[in-house]
Amino acid sequence: CQILYRYVHQQNGTSLDFDPERIPSAWEFCRTLGLLGGFIPSKQRPLPGIKILSRAIEQFSTILKVYRIISDSG
């Protein structure tokens, strides 16, 4: 979760705060993951759809692979 929050915060400039003492709810995680996939929240659409989530999961998977490679080599 921390990697996702830090990446989305850095890329989108959103004011996301990750509290390591508290696990994010499914709603918070889904919305943050959606931001990674290009989701723009609105009153009519508070959560991303399946297409955006699937794109976001692919991107997040790549981010995690790169993170693991970097953290293992350092």
MDAnalysis code that builds the backbone (N, CA, C; Angstrom):
import MDAnalysis as mda
import numpy as np

u = mda.Universe.empty(222, n_residues=74, atom_resindex=np.repeat(np.arange(74), 3), trajectory=True)
u.add_TopologyAttr("name", ["N", "CA", "C"] * 74)
u.add_TopologyAttr("resid", np.arange(1, 75))
u.add_TopologyAttr("resname", ["CYS", "GLN", "ILE", "LEU", "TYR", "ARG", "TYR", "VAL", "HIS", "GLN", "GLN", "ASN", "GLY", "THR", "SER", "LEU", "ASP", "PHE", "ASP", "PRO", "GLU", "ARG", "ILE", "PRO", "SER", "ALA", "TRP", "GLU", "PHE", "CYS", "ARG", "THR", "LEU", "GLY", "LEU", "LEU", "GLY", "GLY", "PHE", "ILE", "PRO", "SER", "LYS", "GLN", "ARG", "PRO", "LEU", "PRO", "GLY", "ILE", "LYS", "ILE", "LEU", "SER", "ARG", "ALA", "ILE", "GLU", "GLN", "PHE", "SER", "THR", "ILE", "LEU", "LYS", "VAL", "TYR", "ARG", "ILE", "ILE", "SER", "ASP", "SER", "GLY"])
u.atoms.positions = np.array([
    [0.824, -1.198, 0.000],
    [0.000, 0.000, 0.000],
    [0.863, 1.254, 0.000],
    [1.937, 1.216, 0.766],
    [2.785, 2.397, 0.864],
    [3.405, 2.742, -0.487],
    [3.808, 1.743, -1.240],
    [4.398, 1.989, -2.559],
    [3.361, 2.622, -3.478],
    [2.147, 2.105, -3.477],
    [1.078, 2.657, -4.308],
    [0.795, 4.110, -3.939],
    [0.629, 4.375, -2.666],
    [0.300, 5.725, -2.225],
    [1.414, 6.713, -2.575],
    [2.664, 6.305, -2.349],
    [3.785, 7.201, -2.649],
    [3.887, 7.473, -4.144],
    [3.700, 6.439, -4.968],
    [3.798, 6.606, -6.411],
    [2.686, 7.511, -6.933],
    [1.445, 7.256, -6.540],
    [0.316, 8.065, -7.006],
    [0.457, 9.505, -6.522],
    [0.901, 9.685, -5.285],
    [1.107, 11.034, -4.759],
    [2.156, 11.781, -5.583],
    [3.241, 11.113, -5.911],
    [4.320, 11.739, -6.667],
    [3.896, 12.038, -8.106],
    [3.164, 11.126, -8.741],
    [2.773, 11.297, -10.141],
    [1.626, 12.288, -10.322],
    [0.650, 12.247, -9.435],
    [-0.551, 13.071, -9.590],
    [-0.530, 14.334, -8.755],
    [0.379, 14.425, -7.824],
    [0.417, 15.593, -6.962],
    [-0.773, 15.670, -6.014],
    [-1.449, 14.542, -5.816],
    [-2.593, 14.537, -4.909],
    [-2.117, 14.502, -3.470],
    [-2.967, 14.904, -2.588],
    [-2.596, 14.958, -1.175],
    [-2.957, 13.649, -0.482],
    [-2.313, 12.570, -0.902],
    [-2.547, 11.267, -0.280],
    [-1.587, 11.064, 0.866],
    [-2.112, 10.669, 1.974],
    [-1.278, 10.361, 3.130],
    [-1.474, 8.902, 3.489],
    [-0.372, 8.181, 3.583],
    [-0.442, 6.782, 3.981],
    [-0.013, 6.684, 5.427],
    [-0.872, 6.117, 6.237],
    [-0.578, 5.910, 7.649],
    [-0.230, 4.439, 7.849],
    [1.044, 4.124, 8.105],
    [1.431, 2.723, 8.250],
    [0.780, 2.021, 9.439],
    [0.217, 2.779, 10.349],
    [-0.457, 2.199, 11.513],
    [-1.886, 1.759, 11.196],
    [-2.401, 2.198, 10.034],
    [-3.795, 1.902, 9.690],
    [-3.850, 1.334, 8.274],
    [-4.490, 0.204, 8.120],
    [-4.665, -0.396, 6.801],
    [-5.773, 0.372, 6.078],
    [-5.536, 0.779, 4.823],
    [-6.588, 1.492, 4.100],
    [-7.799, 0.596, 3.851],
    [-8.959, 1.210, 3.811],
    [-10.172, 0.445, 3.516],
    [-10.149, 0.035, 2.042],
    [-11.013, -0.893, 1.685],
    [-11.100, -1.342, 0.291],
    [-11.487, -0.171, -0.608],
    [-12.367, 0.696, -0.131],
    [-12.801, 1.871, -0.890],
    [-11.611, 2.793, -1.150],
    [-10.812, 3.077, -0.127],
    [-9.650, 3.961, -0.278],
    [-8.618, 3.357, -1.224],
    [-8.352, 2.068, -1.062],
    [-7.358, 1.416, -1.912],
    [-7.826, 1.377, -3.364],
    [-9.089, 1.064, -3.581],
    [-9.656, 0.994, -4.928],
    [-9.587, 2.364, -5.606],
    [-9.925, 3.379, -4.888],
    [-9.886, 4.736, -5.441],
    [-8.453, 5.158, -5.755],
    [-7.513, 4.860, -4.876],
    [-6.109, 5.195, -5.102],
    [-5.558, 4.398, -6.279],
    [-5.898, 3.136, -6.353],
    [-5.482, 2.311, -7.484],
    [-6.066, 2.868, -8.781],
    [-7.299, 3.324, -8.727],
    [-7.936, 3.932, -9.897],
    [-7.209, 5.176, -10.373],
    [-6.699, 5.968, -9.447],
    [-5.934, 7.155, -9.834],
    [-4.707, 6.775, -10.649],
    [-4.130, 5.649, -10.323],
    [-2.982, 5.144, -11.072],
    [-3.391, 4.817, -12.509],
    [-4.608, 4.342, -12.708],
    [-5.106, 3.976, -14.032],
    [-5.737, 5.106, -14.806],
    [-5.692, 6.313, -14.253],
    [-6.233, 7.469, -14.966],
    [-7.631, 7.887, -14.539],
    [-8.100, 7.363, -13.433],
    [-9.434, 7.682, -12.929],
    [-9.483, 9.105, -12.387],
    [-10.566, 9.803, -12.725],
    [-10.822, 11.139, -12.185],
    [-12.124, 11.057, -11.394],
    [-12.030, 11.109, -10.063],
    [-13.240, 10.961, -9.243],
    [-14.210, 12.129, -9.426],
    [-15.499, 11.812, -9.326],
    [-16.539, 12.835, -9.388],
    [-17.683, 12.410, -8.471],
    [-18.653, 13.273, -8.305],
    [-19.796, 12.940, -7.457],
    [-20.613, 11.800, -8.066],
    [-20.740, 11.797, -9.392],
    [-21.518, 10.753, -10.054],
    [-20.766, 9.430, -10.109],
    [-19.459, 9.500, -10.118],
    [-18.635, 8.291, -10.230],
    [-17.530, 8.333, -9.178],
    [-17.835, 7.914, -7.949],
    [-16.837, 7.994, -6.874],
    [-15.760, 6.917, -6.945],
    [-16.043, 5.812, -7.659],
    [-15.068, 4.720, -7.771],
    [-14.827, 4.372, -9.232],
    [-13.623, 3.895, -9.545],
    [-13.313, 3.548, -10.931],
    [-14.019, 2.271, -11.389],
    [-14.139, 2.134, -12.698],
    [-14.741, 0.948, -13.279],
    [-13.701, -0.152, -13.489],
    [-14.173, -1.260, -14.019],
    [-13.326, -2.434, -14.175],
    [-12.203, -2.213, -15.188],
    [-12.450, -1.458, -16.255],
    [-11.402, -1.210, -17.254],
    [-10.248, -0.410, -16.658],
    [-10.593, 0.615, -15.919],
    [-9.561, 1.447, -15.297],
    [-8.814, 0.647, -14.240],
    [-9.538, -0.142, -13.450],
    [-8.884, -0.946, -12.424],
    [-7.952, -1.999, -13.022],
    [-8.363, -2.617, -14.119],
    [-7.492, -3.624, -14.732],
    [-6.230, -2.977, -15.288],
    [-6.352, -1.797, -15.883],
    [-5.178, -1.065, -16.366],
    [-4.279, -0.681, -15.191],
    [-4.880, -0.239, -14.110],
    [-4.118, 0.169, -12.927],
    [-3.391, -1.019, -12.296],
    [-4.035, -2.164, -12.261],
    [-3.401, -3.351, -11.682],
    [-2.181, -3.764, -12.503],
    [-2.277, -3.676, -13.821],
    [-1.127, -3.982, -14.674],
    [0.028, -3.025, -14.383],
    [-0.282, -1.737, -14.277],
    [0.756, -0.736, -13.996],
    [1.353, -0.957, -12.607],
    [0.508, -1.253, -11.643],
    [0.981, -1.466, -10.280],
    [1.866, -2.706, -10.200],
    [1.519, -3.730, -10.958],
    [2.343, -4.936, -11.008],
    [3.742, -4.613, -11.531],
    [3.811, -3.799, -12.563],
    [5.108, -3.387, -13.109],
    [5.894, -2.564, -12.091],
    [5.221, -1.665, -11.407],
    [5.875, -0.837, -10.391],
    [6.454, -1.716, -9.286],
    [5.692, -2.720, -8.842],
    [6.174, -3.615, -7.795],
    [7.377, -4.434, -8.250],
    [7.363, -4.890, -9.505],
    [8.504, -5.644, -10.032],
    [9.759, -4.785, -10.043],
    [9.631, -3.565, -10.501],
    [10.781, -2.655, -10.532],
    [11.259, -2.364, -9.119],
    [10.337, -2.135, -8.205],
    [10.705, -1.872, -6.817],
    [11.493, -3.038, -6.226],
    [11.016, -4.261, -6.489],
    [11.719, -5.444, -5.967],
    [13.108, -5.582, -6.549],
    [13.261, -5.296, -7.833],
    [14.564, -5.369, -8.482],
    [15.516, -4.349, -7.879],
    [15.018, -3.132, -7.700],
    [15.872, -2.066, -7.149],
    [16.224, -2.353, -5.698],
    [15.256, -2.792, -4.925],
    [15.531, -3.023, -3.497],
    [16.447, -4.235, -3.273],
    [16.408, -5.223, -4.171],
    [17.289, -6.395, -4.042],
    [18.712, -6.092, -4.474],
    [18.877, -5.175, -5.420],
    [20.226, -4.890, -5.928],
    [20.959, -3.863, -5.079],
    [20.217, -3.111, -4.248],
    [20.855, -2.049, -3.468],
    [21.303, -2.516, -2.194],
])
